[in-house]
Amino acid sequence: MSATVLSIGDGDTIRVRQAGRTITVRLACIDAPETAQSPYGQEARRYLQQRLPIGREVVLAVKTTDRYGRTVAEVFSGVNINLAMLEDGQAFAYRQYLGGCAAREYLEAEERANRAGLGIWQVPDGITRPWDFRRGRRSAAIPDGTTPGGRRYRCKEIGSYARAQELLRQGHTYLDSNGDGEACESLR
């Protein structure tokens, strides 16, 4: 099914126009970092915007419809965009939902990005998995939803600039008070 890209929601969600209808498409078999997982969520979105500019014609290989009513599909624009996201370290293979895709191909693409230290794999063993990040936010002890695992840190108790950046990558976005992508600059 052919469609035209209208917008990029995040690293694994796009909106397209197909046969006069606007459709939200969840990229099948991958899970990109959440937007709150700074800076990786924003990087995944930017990457997808570059690969799929507005107006680009894409082909959808539809797998199913998810519980939110989104069309779940592999998206093709010259190449399999879902696989490209893995190859370039912009997403994880979504093991729980690999059934509809070539699972081995997806896992191998993720492993190549890991070995090369690309994107999410710049952090040893990768960043907090998006599915764990979402689960942590749902069960956070602090109701603002900003603290994975419910633990809230203060810069002066973290101890090092490097540790602050690691916590920021894990989703502790409140440590970046000025929104510049760096946590606890006072620890430099």
N, C-alpha and C positions, 0 to 999 in steps of 0.2 A: 504494500500500500504506500503510495507516494503522498508526501505532505510537505508543507512549507513552514519553516521555523518562524514563530512569532516572538518568543522570548525564552530566556534561560532562567529558571527559578533558582536552582542551586546546582551542585555538582552531579546530581543524578535525576533532575526533573526539568523537563522542557514543556513549552506549550507550542502546539502546531495547529495549522489550519489544514483540514482535510475535507474535501468535498463540501466546502462552505461551512463546516463546523469547526469550532475551536475545541481542541482536545488536549488534556494534560497527560503527558507521557512520563512514566517512571522508567528509567533505564533498567532493563532486566539484568539480574544476576550480579550486579555490583552495588556497593554501598559507599558513597562518597562521604567525606567528613561533613559534619553538621556545620552550618554557617558560624555557629558560636565556638567551634573548635578553631580558634584563630592561631595562625594565619591560614591553616590548611583548607578550611571550608571555603574561604574567599578565593584561594588559589584554584581550587577545583572548579568553582563557578567561572572564574576568568578563563581557565583552560577550555572549558566547554563553550564559552562565548566565542573564543577564537576559532575553535573547530567547527562551530555551528553558528555562523553569523545570521542575524535576522534576515529573512528572505531566502535563505539556503533551502534548496530542495533536498529532502531526505526520504529514505525508504524505511518503513517500519516493518519489522518482522514481529508481529504481535504474539505474545505468549499467553496473556490472561488479563483480567481486570482485578485490581487490588481492592481491599476493603474500603478504600477512600474513593473508589470509582475511577481511579486513574487507569489508563491503558498501560500495561507493562509490556515493553517491547525492546528488542535489539534495534538500534538506530544505525543506519548505514548512510554514509556520505563519502563515497569512494572507498572507505574502509569501515570496519565495524567499530563505531565510536565507543561502545561499551568496552571492548577489548583495548582500544587505544587508551582509555582512561586508566586501565590497569597497567598497561605497558609503561606508561609515563608516571606511575606512582601517584595518581590523582584519586584513586579509589581502592577499596578492598573487594576481593571476590566475596560475594554474599553467600557464604556456604549454605545457609538455611534455604536459599532459593535458587540453587544452581541447577535444579532438575530440568528446567526448560532450555538450558544452553549447553554448549559443549564444555562440560565441567572441567575436564582435564586441560583444555586450551586456556580457560580462564585462570585456573590455579597456576599453570605454568607462566602465564603472562605476569601474574602477581609476583611469583617467585623471581622472575628476571628483574623486575623493578626493585625488589627487595635487595637482591645481590648487587645491583648497580647503585643503591642508595638514593633512588629518585623520590622526589616529592615527600609523601608520608613516611617513606623509609629512610629519610635523613636522620630520624631518631632511631637509635638501635631498637630493633623489634617493632618499629612502627609506632604511631601515635595510638592513643586510646581508640579502640574500634568504635565506629559510630553507633552500633547497636548497644554497646556497653555504655557509651556516653548518654544515649537517650534513656536507657534504663536507670542510670545514675541520676539523671535530672528528674525523672518521675518519682524516685524514692528519696530525693534530697531532703535532708533534715530542715533546711532553711527554705521556706516556701517561695523565695524569689526565683528558684530554679537555676541559679547561676553557679551552684557549687556541686560538682561531681562528687558523689559519695557523702555529701553533706558537710564536708570539712571546709572551713573558710580560713584562709591564710592572711597574715599581715606581712607586708614587705620586711619589716624589721625582724621578724622571727624566721624568715626563710633561710638567711645565711649567705646565699650567693646569688649573683646575677644569673648564672647558668641555671641554677635550680628554679629561679623565678620564671625563666623562659620555658623550661620544661613544664612547669605547672600551667603556664599560659597555653601551651600546646595541648595540654590535657583538658582544657576547657575552663580554666579558672580566669575567665575574661575580665573579671572585676579588678585583677591585678594590673591591667592596662588602663589606668585611670584617664589618660588623655587620648586613648584610641589610636595610638601611632604604631601598634603592633609590637611594642616592647613592654615587658612587665618590670616594674620596680627599678626604674632607671637609677634611683638613689643608691642601689647596690653596686653600681659599676665601679 
